[in-house]
Amino acid sequence: MKHSYTSEFRNVKLKPLAAEDIELLRNWRNDAGNAKYLRKIPYITSEMQKAWFEKYLENEDEICFSIFEQDVLNRVVGSLSLYEFQGKQAEFGKILIGDEAAHGKKIGLHALLAVLKVAFEDLKLEKVILHVYEDNIAARHIYESAGFVKKDSHISCGMTENYMEITPEAYSEKCKEMKACKS
């Protein structure tokens, strides 16, 4: 959906996904190494990506962000989304740090905390959920570090998938612990 939400956390700034970002995303998504834990899809052409973006702009059930690293790299390094809004709840996901130079800089954690600020402070959500494969240890570590709690697990596509969630209270506690967010 077209939106104007932005958020910053340490070395990360989230901005609305823009047309000039989608070719980067397409290239990252087509890279098999980046897509290991993402939904399996065929190769994405430029035309397919442009059509997806036009459809996304009209979708009232998804908010996509570009992740901009603002301390060292000074460029878009990935993307993430809030989607599947149901009342005061949304799902977090579709996170991809595609720029290899951005790996190891806590950008995933910082981007997650920035989007949770939007979710809880701007959108006034009462819960954010996510699904993550059990063997995606790096992602699970980021989610747990941000305050998400595992609630359930099930088998999906032959792999164990965890259901996790976070509330505004847990987010607030994590911010206090990190001495990073408004109290």
N, C-alpha and C positions, 0 to 999 in steps of 0.2 A: 504494500500500500504506500501511496505517497504520504510522507510524514516529515516532520521537522525536528524530531528528537535527536539530541546529541548528549553525550556524556563523556566525562574524562575520569581516568583513574591512573595515577602515576604516569607511566610512559605511553599510555594508550588514549586515543580519542576515538569514540564511535561517532560516525556520521551516517546520514541516510545513504543507502546504496544508490549510486548514481550511474548513469549510462556509461560514463568514462571508466568505470570500475569493472564492468561486466566481462570484458575480454580477459582481464587478469584472472577473474574467477573461473572463467571457462577453461583457461589453460591449466590452472591449479586442479580443477575438478577432473580434467582428463588425465592427469598424472596418476597412474595406478598406485604409487606410493602414498599419495595424499588421500586417496579414496578408499583405503583399506577398510575403515570402519564406517564408511558412508553407504547409503542405499546404493545398490548396484544399478547402474544405468549405462546405456550405450554411449559411444563417443558423441560428444556435443559439438556440433558445427557452429560457426558464427551466426548463421541464420537461426538455428535452434535457440541459441542463447538470447538473441535479440527478441525473438518471439516469446520466450520465457519471461524476459524482463518486462515487456509490454503487458503481458498477462498478470505478472506480479504487481505492477503498479495499480491494477484494478482490484486486486485481492484484498478485501477488508479483513482477512483473517491471518495476515502475516506482516511482520515488521522486520525488514532486513537492514543490517548495518554493515558498512565497511569498517574494518579495523585499521586505524592509522597509527603507526608507531611514530611518536613525535619527539623522541629524545636523540636518537642516533641515526636511524634509517630515514626518517622523514618521508614516509611513503605508506601507501596502502599495502598491508601485509596479509590480510585475510578478511573473513566475513563471519557473521553469525546472525541468528534470527530468534524472534519470539513469534509463536504461531499457535494455531489451534486454541484460540481464546474460547473459554467456556465460563461465562459469568465472570467471577473475579480470579480466574486461573488461566495460565497460559503455559505452553510448553517452550522450553529453551532447547536449542539445538542448531544443527546445520553449521556448527562452528568448524572453520577451516583456517589454519594458519599456513598458507600456501607458500609464502616467501621463505625459503630455506634460511636466509640470513636472519630471520626473525625468531628462529627456534632457539630455545634455551634462555630467553629473556623475560620469562613469566608473562608474556603477552596474552596467552590464553586465560590465565587466572585474572589478570587485570581487566581484560575485555569482559569476562564473565561478571566481575564485580561492577563494572560500569553499566552493563545491561541490567543487572539486578536493581541498580539505582533507578533506572528508567521504569522498570517493572513495578517497584514498590513505591517510589516517590512520585513519579509522574502519572503512571497508569493506575495507581492505587490497587494493585492486585493483592490478593490474600495468600496466594500460593503460586510458585513456579515449579513445574515438574520437568523431568528429563528421563530419557532412556539411554543406557550406555551398556555396551557389551562388557561382560565380566573380565575378558582378557585385554581390554583397552585400559591398561594400568595407568598410563600417563593421564588420560582423560579422567578416570576415576579419582586419581590423586588431586587433580585440579578441582573437581566438583566437591570433594570432601573438604579440601582446603578453603573453599568458598562458603562452606556451611551446609551443603546438601547432605541429607540423610537417606540411606538406603531403606526403602519400605517394603520391597518385594522383588522377586526375580522369577523369570520364566524362560522357557526355551523359545528362541526365535531364529529361524533360518539355520537350525542346528547348533546354535550358540546360546549360552546363558546370557540373558539381558537383564540388567538391573533397572528397577524403577526407583527414582530418587526424587526428593522434593525439598523445598526450602520455603520458610514463611518470612514475613517481614521482621518478626522478632528475632529469628535466627540470623537473618542478614544483619540486623542492627547489632547483635552481639558480636558477630564476626568483624564488623567495622570497628567496634570499640576495641576489640582484641588487637586489630591491626593498626589502631590509631590513625584511621584513614578516612572515615566518613563522618558526616554530620551526626551529632547525637540527638 
